[in-house]
Amino acid sequence: MPRPTAAQLAYGSCTVILSTLAMLLLSQTSSGAGIALIALAGLALGLLVALTVPLPGKRPSAVEQPAPREPVRASIPAPAPEPMRERAAS
């Protein structure tokens, strides 16, 4: 498994802290079980965000690039011979 990038660590950590704080303030819970449940939900959300941050240098796999084409060789037909003109008798 590759190591997480700095962006993944930053986004995941910020998500854990901010979402846990927001859920604690909104729920106004004071029980230990409620706080533990909110902390676990914050960790799960932070992990989800960290794993969905795109890795540098990789393109999304949903967009497939077309296969490279072979160069087209232009074939120019030889010019048609001009009709022979007869000289006028003088």
C-alpha positions in Angstrom: 0.0 0.0 0.0 1.5 3.4 -1.0 2.2 6.0 1.7 -0.3 8.8 2.0 0.6 12.2 0.5 0.8 15.4 2.4 -2.5 16.5 0.8 -4.2 13.3 1.9 -3.0 13.8 5.5 -4.0 17.4 5.6 -7.5 16.9 4.2 -8.1 13.9 6.4 -6.9 15.6 9.6 -8.9 18.8 8.9 -12.0 16.8 8.2 -11.7 14.7 11.4 -11.2 17.8 13.6 -13.8 20.1 11.9 -16.5 17.4 11.5 -16.1 16.1 15.0 -16.3 19.6 16.5 -19.3 20.5 14.4 -21.2 17.2 15.3 -20.4 17.7 19.0 -21.6 21.3 19.0 -24.8 20.5 17.0 -25.7 17.4 19.0 -24.9 19.0 22.4 -24.3 15.5 23.8 -22.6 15.1 27.2 -22.6 11.3 27.6 -19.4 9.3 27.0 -21.1 6.9 24.5 -22.4 9.8 22.4 -19.0 11.5 22.3 -17.3 8.2 21.4 -19.8 7.6 18.6 -19.3 11.1 17.2 -15.5 10.7 17.4 -15.7 7.4 15.5 -18.0 9.0 12.9 -15.5 11.9 12.5 -12.6 9.4 12.0 -14.5 7.5 9.4 -15.4 10.7 7.6 -11.8 11.8 7.7 -10.6 8.4 6.3 -13.1 8.6 3.5 -12.0 12.1 2.5 -8.3 11.2 2.7 -8.8 8.2 0.4 -10.8 10.1 -2.2 -8.1 12.8 -2.7 -6.7 12.2 -6.1 -3.0 11.2 -6.3 -0.6 13.4 -8.2 0.4 12.2 -11.6 -2.5 9.8 -12.1 -5.4 10.6 -14.3 -8.9 9.4 -13.5 -9.5 6.0 -14.9 -13.1 6.8 -16.0 -11.7 8.9 -18.8 -9.9 6.5 -21.2 -7.6 7.9 -23.8 -7.9 6.6 -27.3 -5.2 4.3 -28.6 -2.5 6.0 -30.6 -3.1 5.8 -34.3 -0.6 4.9 -37.0 0.5 7.8 -39.2 -1.5 8.2 -42.3 0.6 7.9 -45.5 -0.7 10.1 -48.2 -0.6 8.6 -51.6 -0.7 11.1 -54.4 -1.7 9.6 -57.8 0.7 10.3 -60.7 -0.6 13.1 -62.9 -2.4 12.0 -66.0 -0.4 12.4 -69.2 -1.4 15.4 -71.3 -2.9 14.6 -74.7 -0.4 15.0 -77.6 -1.1 18.0 -79.8 -0.3 17.9 -83.4 1.6 20.7 -85.0 -0.2 22.7 -87.5 1.1 22.3 -91.1 2.7 25.5 -92.3 
